């Protein structure tokens, strides 16, 4: 281990990628961009929550609210980047 709470960075990175993948999936089926972002974030956050809950039943593992928060933050960062990139590219095309 390089530093304390290193696992939080792993959670953040994994759910950053999951946020992108969730957005790509929902974007194919839903037209409204805000709904895609919100649904993707809810999916990732609830998946992280269910993963932490599942870990509470596994011997030598424990559920950690900070892990879930890192999961949700990773997805939030990814989805925020997607939102801002799409918003600014749309504004450039409109002008």
C-alpha positions in Angstrom: 0.0 0.0 0.0 1.4 3.4 -1.0 -0.8 5.6 1.2 -3.7 5.5 3.6 -7.1 5.0 1.9 -5.6 4.1 -1.4 -8.6 1.9 -2.1 -10.8 5.0 -2.3 -8.9 6.1 -5.4 -9.4 2.6 -6.9 -13.1 2.9 -6.2 -13.2 6.4 -7.7 -11.4 5.2 -10.9 -13.5 2.1 -11.4 -16.8 4.0 -11.0 -15.5 6.8 -13.2 -15.3 4.2 -16.0 -18.6 2.7 -14.9 -20.2 6.2 -15.2 -19.0 6.6 -18.7 -20.3 3.1 -19.7 -23.7 3.7 -18.0 -24.0 7.0 -19.9 -23.2 5.3 -23.2 -25.8 2.6 -22.5 -28.6 4.9 -21.4 -27.8 7.5 -24.1 -28.8 5.0 -26.7 -32.3 4.6 -25.3 -33.2 7.9 -23.8 -33.5 11.2 -25.7 -33.3 13.8 -22.8 -29.7 14.4 -21.8 -30.5 15.4 -18.2 -32.4 12.2 -17.7 -29.5 10.1 -19.1 -27.1 11.8 -16.7 -29.4 11.4 -13.7 -30.3 7.8 -14.5 -26.6 6.9 -15.1 -25.6 8.5 -11.7 -28.4 6.7 -9.9 -27.5 3.4 -11.4 -23.8 3.7 -10.5 -24.6 4.9 -7.0 -27.1 2.2 -6.3 -24.8 -0.4 -7.7 -22.0 0.8 -5.4 -24.4 0.7 -2.5 -25.5 -2.8 -3.3 -21.8 -3.9 -3.6 -21.0 -2.5 -0.2 -24.1 -4.2 1.3 -23.0 -7.5 -0.3 -19.6 -7.2 1.2 -21.1 -7.0 4.6 -22.0 -10.7 4.2 -18.6 -11.8 3.0 -16.1 -13.1 5.6 -13.1 -10.8 6.2 -14.8 -8.0 4.3 -16.8 -5.1 5.6 -19.1 -2.5 4.1 -17.7 1.0 4.1 -19.7 4.1 3.5 -16.6 6.0 2.3 -16.1 3.4 -0.4 -19.7 4.0 -1.6 -19.0 7.7 -1.5 -15.9 7.3 -3.6 -17.9 5.2 -6.0 -20.6 7.9 -6.4 -18.0 10.6 -6.7 -16.2 8.8 -9.4 -19.4 8.4 -11.4 -20.3 12.0 -10.7 -16.9 13.3 -12.0 -17.2 11.3 -15.2 -20.8 12.3 -15.9 -20.0 16.0 -15.1 -17.2 15.9 -17.7 -19.5 14.4 -20.3 -22.2 17.0 -19.5 -19.8 19.9 -19.8 -18.1 18.6 -22.9 -21.5 18.1 -24.7 -22.8 21.5 -23.4 -19.8 23.4 -24.6 -19.6 21.6 -27.9 -23.3 22.4 -28.5 -22.7 26.1 -27.7 -19.8 26.3 -30.1 -21.9 24.8 -32.9 -24.8 27.2 -32.2 -22.6 30.3 -32.5 
